[in-house]
Amino acid sequence: MSLTLDTVKKAVVSKGYKWFEDRSNKGYDVNIVGIRNSQTNNEVTNHFDDTLTISYKVDGEWKFHSWPATTDPGQYWIENPISKDGTAILVPGQYRGSHKIGLHQGKYEALRQQKPVKVYRDNDRDLEYDTDEDTIKEGIYGINIHRSNPYDQSYYVNKWSAGCQVFKKVADFHEFMDICRKAKDIWGNSFSYTLIESKELV
């Protein structure tokens, strides 16, 4: 199935999540939606085989962008968890007002987590993502939305994500952040993030 604004919107609305319609026509009332690749069957591929999308209106007309990304942690952190509880894997869902523009690791502007999100904790160090509901924790864990390689792009996730949502290409990330800065100027520094599975696109 081709990824379009309509398919993403239908999937988000079908889950009962909020879709921001920008009824006041101010523009840039953004819908940030990550799409996790269901076809990998929880295998740690270590590739940027997920998608980050953003949908919004400008002058009453819808705009839609989609970019290659990862919504999963890389192989390095799966095999070497930072936390004693295991590596964080973001649980699909909608997290209202979860992020704001701020510095990622104190280095550059990205979307930083500011409100609690839910994560699975994978602690067995094998090459399969464990999404056991019994391991779910909720809190602020630095699940940011940021870039990988600062010069061009990365081909393997490796250390770029320990649970963050990470763009493959730096140019895509810059385009995304330009949109978010315009949204911030109009709506304030608060962004919702929605994560769905690709199998939910109908």
Secondary structure, DSSP 8 states (H G I E B T S, - for coil): ----HHHHHHHHHHTT------TT--S---EEEEEE-GGGTTB---S--EEEEEEEEETTEEEEEEEEEESS--HHHHHS-SSTT-EEEE-SEEEEEEEEEEEETTTEEEEEE-S-EEEEEE-S-SSB----GGG-EEE-----EEES-SSSB-S--GGG-SS-EEESBHHHHHHHHHHHHHHHHHH-S-EEEEEEEGGG--
